[in-house]
């Protein structure tokens, strides 16, 4: 089975779907073709790929094409009938992209649609990339904050630690908590799912009780709150936010705009010099004043709306994603051949486009 790794063409995308380390572990039944300079922005030179056993060439003629971003119109035109594409395809929000992919006759497997079951954990790219986002979010908060995160005892006196609030305790939120704690901040966290309280406290953070609780989906995500619950949550947060120096927001609902947790009035009530890092900015943001892709200052509060955060740490983001891809490739390869088992719940669950009449 031949696996192709194109160079990402999406603006700002620096990751690569497979790294040399993983290429060498795919086994004798898999041949890898990597486009020239596909991994260069993530720190992986072509020579490293060839040393790992890959070939530098045209990846679009392979049985399976693995990508990070969904294919552009020009890239989709290079796909052929019956080929397999594995990538982040935004199946719930990019109907045009999915339709374009379906028109090629290719089988599209969306990384976002991998079922959240135990057997699929090694393939969970959403979680691996959320880990990167949470870590980087804490670093960005520390960088933008005009004060120390840890407590410092100096000859000039004692500097108290900064107070950080993390909204949303999924994978990104938990990583943000752990990183902010390592940096010495006093960390609190809130999530509408009461089940995550134990995880928050196990990391040394305080679970913030806002009196609002929601349900959890089968995939582990929080269900959308009712309008009444959202208003209550926003009001309670507005009264608490002035006590924090930095806020890192991570709340997201698959296929829906990010819920608004921090209102404009809440931002204006915070102390000047405070920072909000909105890791949900890609789907609109958890802060009402977030501008996706921009960094703005409102009433002295810096609001960071960086999108595609994992791409800002392309080396390790690519390494983690590559391991997810390798697990998926291993599922598709049988004795050196591409085998699509539609009875397998992972293959069937991830598939968003399928060639008509395929067995």
Wavefront OBJ file of the C-alpha trace (Angstrom):
o trace
v 0.000 0.000 0.000
v 1.321 3.438 -0.944
v 0.765 6.417 1.362
v 1.255 9.974 0.121
v 2.185 12.984 2.250
v 1.598 16.321 0.468
v 3.083 19.641 1.502
v 0.331 21.657 3.186
v -0.894 24.537 1.045
v -3.315 26.216 3.467
v -2.093 29.662 4.591
v -0.297 29.480 7.929
v -0.352 25.681 8.114
v 3.136 24.536 9.143
v 2.381 20.983 10.250
v 2.951 17.821 8.251
v 0.834 14.658 8.430
v 3.693 12.159 8.822
v 7.154 12.716 10.288
v 10.282 10.646 9.517
v 10.245 8.899 12.893
v 6.795 7.466 12.165
v 7.536 6.600 8.537
v 10.154 4.149 9.699
v 7.615 2.339 11.872
v 4.840 1.750 9.351
v 6.108 -1.659 8.342
v 7.262 -3.370 5.162
v 3.756 -3.385 3.683
v 3.603 0.402 3.434
v 5.549 2.597 0.995
v 5.552 6.321 1.743
v 5.865 9.069 -0.867
v 6.521 12.557 0.509
v 6.209 15.747 -1.497
v 9.392 17.827 -1.665
v 9.791 20.058 1.416
v 6.540 18.742 2.930
v 8.002 18.725 6.429
v 10.445 21.606 6.185
v 8.351 24.120 8.177
v 7.921 21.594 10.970
v 11.659 20.977 11.122
v 11.833 17.763 9.071
v 14.085 17.839 6.015
v 13.654 15.650 2.951
v 16.894 13.829 3.819
v 15.362 12.659 7.090
v 12.430 11.148 5.194
v 14.648 9.304 2.735
v 16.768 7.981 5.591
v 13.557 6.650 7.166
v 12.701 4.810 3.944
v 10.362 7.254 2.218
v 10.562 8.438 -1.376
v 10.438 12.105 -2.347
v 7.940 12.498 -5.172
v 4.293 13.041 -6.117
v 2.057 11.918 -3.219
v -1.234 12.375 -5.050
v -1.013 9.120 -6.962
v -0.880 6.968 -3.819
v -3.611 4.683 -2.495
v -3.951 6.771 0.663
v -3.225 10.497 0.993
v -2.739 11.827 4.524
v -3.038 15.567 5.127
v -3.537 18.044 7.919
v -5.922 20.579 6.376
v -8.834 19.782 4.089
v -7.904 19.846 0.395
v -8.298 23.060 -1.542
v -10.180 23.054 -4.830
v -6.903 22.569 -6.704
v -5.836 19.740 -4.411
v -9.202 18.001 -4.603
v -8.876 18.006 -8.384
v -5.811 15.780 -7.991
v -7.697 13.060 -6.125
v -8.978 10.063 -8.030
v -11.881 7.676 -7.855
v -11.526 5.144 -4.999
v -8.551 6.873 -3.396
v -8.547 7.421 0.385
v -7.946 10.832 1.947
v -7.376 11.239 5.684
v -7.391 14.808 7.057
v -9.217 17.351 9.200
v -12.255 17.785 6.933
v -14.633 19.833 9.144
v -17.575 17.595 8.171
v -20.074 19.448 10.360
v -19.233 22.943 9.148
v -17.692 22.732 5.660
v -20.493 21.343 3.521
v -18.963 22.747 0.325
v -15.615 21.106 1.029
v -17.223 17.749 1.724
v -19.322 18.014 -1.447
v -16.209 18.866 -3.460
v -14.439 15.838 -2.030
v -17.420 13.576 -2.682
v -17.461 14.642 -6.328
v -13.968 13.191 -6.793
v -15.126 9.685 -5.874
v -12.520 9.503 -3.132
v -13.190 8.027 0.290
v -12.808 10.869 2.798
v -11.961 9.932 6.386
v -12.317 12.892 8.749
v -10.020 12.987 11.750
v -12.760 14.855 13.653
v -15.135 11.905 13.144
v -12.955 9.185 14.632
v -15.235 7.560 17.248
v -14.260 8.251 20.846
v -13.887 4.614 21.858
v -11.016 2.910 23.649
v -9.724 1.144 20.534
v -9.527 4.437 18.650
v -7.607 6.397 21.288
v -4.276 6.142 19.386
v -6.065 7.756 16.403
v -7.602 10.657 18.346
v -6.041 13.624 16.547
v -8.454 16.106 18.116
v -7.063 15.261 21.543
v -3.426 15.240 20.471
v -3.718 18.675 18.888
v -5.784 20.027 21.792
v -2.873 19.085 24.045
v -0.658 21.382 21.995
v -3.228 24.191 22.111
v -3.655 24.003 25.868
v 0.084 24.078 26.489
v 0.646 26.979 24.109
v -2.348 28.858 25.513
v -0.760 28.937 28.965
v 2.540 30.136 27.499
v 0.804 32.899 25.556
v -1.012 34.022 28.708
v 2.294 34.146 30.590
v 3.938 36.070 27.760
v 1.193 38.688 27.393
v 0.658 39.187 31.119
v 2.685 42.168 32.402
v 3.573 40.371 35.609
v 5.188 37.175 36.903
v 3.164 33.977 37.087
v 4.970 32.434 40.091
v 5.422 33.899 43.543
v 8.900 35.398 43.847
v 10.671 36.241 47.075
v 13.320 38.848 46.392
v 15.410 41.348 48.313
v 13.002 43.976 47.036
v 10.041 42.158 48.531
v 7.661 39.327 47.748
v 5.726 39.182 44.471
v 2.434 37.285 44.835
v 1.586 34.658 42.187
v -0.736 35.454 39.305
v -4.234 34.016 39.319
v -5.272 32.121 36.200
v -8.758 30.891 35.311
v -9.265 28.152 32.727
v -12.748 27.864 31.242
v -13.434 24.375 29.932
v -11.695 21.305 31.312
v -11.397 19.123 28.244
v -8.017 18.039 26.878
v -6.910 21.602 26.043
v -8.174 22.964 29.330
v -6.487 20.306 31.431
v -3.194 20.864 29.631
v -3.537 24.622 30.153
v -4.157 24.014 33.858
v -1.129 21.736 34.183
v 1.152 24.142 32.314
v 0.018 27.245 34.223
v 0.546 25.339 37.458
v 4.073 24.351 36.404
v 4.762 28.017 35.725
v 3.772 28.822 39.283
v 0.347 30.412 38.891
v -2.582 29.874 41.233
v -5.069 28.171 38.933
v -8.844 27.803 39.047
v -11.008 26.115 36.425
v -14.654 25.862 35.483
v -16.575 23.364 33.389
v -20.299 22.736 33.159
v -19.614 18.999 33.486
v -19.338 18.221 37.210
v -17.615 14.925 36.348
v -14.366 16.732 35.509
v -14.022 18.318 38.956
v -11.842 15.460 40.175
v -9.521 15.821 37.160
v -9.170 19.556 37.743
v -8.333 19.093 41.412
v -5.889 16.269 40.667
v -3.792 18.840 38.779
v -3.657 21.122 41.795
v -6.271 23.602 40.580
v -9.431 24.779 42.308
v -12.742 23.890 40.704
v -14.849 27.033 40.405
v -18.516 26.403 41.159
v -20.715 28.842 39.236
v -23.942 27.048 40.073
v -24.433 25.964 36.451
v -24.243 22.321 35.420
v -24.731 20.692 32.042
v -24.779 17.213 30.603
v -22.051 15.348 28.764
v -22.405 13.802 25.297
v -21.370 10.248 24.499
v -18.173 11.646 22.985
v -17.287 13.386 26.228
v -18.188 16.912 25.119
v -20.432 19.263 27.055
v -23.948 19.634 25.705
v -25.032 23.139 24.807
v -26.626 24.971 27.732
v -30.131 26.344 27.608
v -30.434 30.133 27.049
v -31.351 30.547 30.728
v -28.285 28.586 31.846
v -26.056 30.618 29.535
v -27.305 33.900 31.013
v -26.780 32.614 34.554
v -23.295 31.402 33.692
v -22.280 34.711 32.098
v -23.605 36.716 35.046
v -21.756 34.602 37.597
v -18.545 34.742 35.583
v -18.779 38.509 35.286
v -18.722 38.795 39.069
v -15.715 36.460 39.383
v -13.447 37.556 36.516
v -12.053 40.724 38.145
v -10.256 38.466 40.615
v -8.131 36.835 37.887
v -5.093 38.100 36.011
v -5.394 35.730 33.041
v -8.267 33.747 31.565
v -7.776 30.871 29.112
v -10.979 29.771 27.367
v -11.306 26.375 25.675
v -15.037 25.604 25.516
v -16.227 24.169 22.201
v -19.249 22.272 20.880
v -18.656 20.113 17.755
v -20.301 21.590 14.681
v -21.596 24.663 16.499
v -20.238 28.160 17.163
v -18.252 28.398 20.393
v -20.458 29.374 23.340
v -20.075 32.930 24.612
v -18.785 32.707 28.170
v -17.152 36.106 28.640
v -19.311 39.083 27.693
v -18.052 42.509 26.671
v -19.190 43.906 30.024
v -17.252 41.174 31.824
v -14.093 42.124 29.926
v -14.501 45.779 30.845
v -14.885 44.806 34.494
v -11.461 43.128 34.552
v -8.331 44.912 35.745
v -6.220 46.728 33.164
v -3.300 44.509 32.174
v -5.351 41.323 32.372
v -5.189 38.815 29.521
v -7.740 36.561 27.826
v -6.410 33.781 25.586
v -9.336 32.468 23.547
v -8.491 28.982 22.294
v -11.992 28.662 20.841
v -11.456 31.572 18.461
v -11.498 29.295 15.411
v -15.239 28.753 15.886
v -16.019 32.329 16.910
v -14.512 32.482 20.377
v -15.724 32.183 23.972
v -15.233 35.911 24.514
v -17.706 38.323 22.954
v -14.878 40.697 21.967
v -12.594 38.077 20.405
v -11.564 38.725 16.821
v -10.459 35.409 15.318
v -6.899 35.617 14.053
v -6.216 38.913 15.825
v -4.975 40.282 19.128
v -6.909 43.255 20.460
v -6.936 45.421 23.574
v -10.216 46.511 25.150
v -10.300 48.657 28.312
v -6.700 47.646 28.990
v -7.441 43.917 28.653
v -5.516 41.999 25.970
v -7.640 39.456 24.084
v -5.668 36.919 22.035
v -7.665 35.262 19.250
v -4.937 33.240 17.539
v -6.347 30.549 15.256
v -4.772 27.188 14.361
v -2.710 27.252 17.552
v -1.149 23.779 17.024
v 0.503 25.084 13.861
v 2.456 27.565 15.991
v 4.276 24.558 17.498
v 4.617 22.514 14.307
v 7.361 20.091 15.349
v 5.665 18.406 18.282
v 2.178 18.971 16.867
v 3.286 17.054 13.760
v 4.909 14.299 15.804
v 1.708 13.718 17.757
v -0.485 13.919 14.654
v 1.857 11.562 12.822
v 1.339 8.888 15.472
v -2.418 9.273 15.074
v -2.040 8.903 11.301
v 0.160 5.840 11.693
v -2.528 4.130 13.768
v -5.116 4.907 11.081
v -2.834 3.661 8.301
v -2.316 0.459 10.277
v -6.077 -0.004 10.384
v -6.358 0.334 6.597
v -3.426 -1.874 5.612
v -3.714 -5.670 5.439
v -0.750 -7.628 4.071
v 0.438 -4.653 2.078
v -2.963 -3.927 0.540
v -5.521 -1.194 1.163
v -8.566 -2.762 2.809
v -11.591 -0.662 3.744
v -13.638 -2.640 6.260
v -16.967 -0.806 6.358
v -18.083 -3.067 9.208
v -15.346 -1.588 11.371
v -16.925 1.151 13.498
v -13.808 3.325 13.249
v -13.649 3.231 9.447
v -17.408 3.657 9.083
v -17.558 6.397 11.721
v -14.720 8.436 10.231
v -15.993 8.194 6.652
v -17.673 11.359 5.387
v -17.493 10.643 1.642
v -17.580 7.205 0.051
v -17.360 6.007 -3.538
v -20.738 4.755 -4.671
v -20.960 0.977 -4.908
v -17.795 0.329 -2.863
v -17.903 -2.854 -0.848
l 1 2 3 4 5 6 7 8 9 10 11 12 13 14 15 16 17 18 19 20 21 22 23 24 25 26 27 28 29 30 31 32 33 34 35 36 37 38 39 40 41 42 43 44 45 46 47 48 49 50 51 52 53 54 55 56 57 58 59 60 61 62 63 64 65 66 67 68 69 70 71 72 73 74 75 76 77 78 79 80 81 82 83 84 85 86 87 88 89 90 91 92 93 94 95 96 97 98 99 100 101 102 103 104 105 106 107 108 109 110 111 112 113 114 115 116 117 118 119 120 121 122 123 124 125 126 127 128 129 130 131 132 133 134 135 136 137 138 139 140 141 142 143 144 145 146 147 148 149 150 151 152 153 154 155 156 157 158 159 160 161 162 163 164 165 166 167 168 169 170 171 172 173 174 175 176 177 178 179 180 181 182 183 184 185 186 187 188 189 190 191 192 193 194 195 196 197 198 199 200 201 202 203 204 205 206 207 208 209 210 211 212 213 214 215 216 217 218 219 220 221 222 223 224 225 226 227 228 229 230 231 232 233 234 235 236 237 238 239 240 241 242 243 244 245 246 247 248 249 250 251 252 253 254 255 256 257 258 259 260 261 262 263 264 265 266 267 268 269 270 271 272 273 274 275 276 277 278 279 280 281 282 283 284 285 286 287 288 289 290 291 292 293 294 295 296 297 298 299 300 301 302 303 304 305 306 307 308 309 310 311 312 313 314 315 316 317 318 319 320 321 322 323 324 325 326 327 328 329 330 331 332 333 334 335 336 337 338 339 340 341 342 343 344 345 346 347 348 349 350 351 352 353 354 355 356 357 358 359
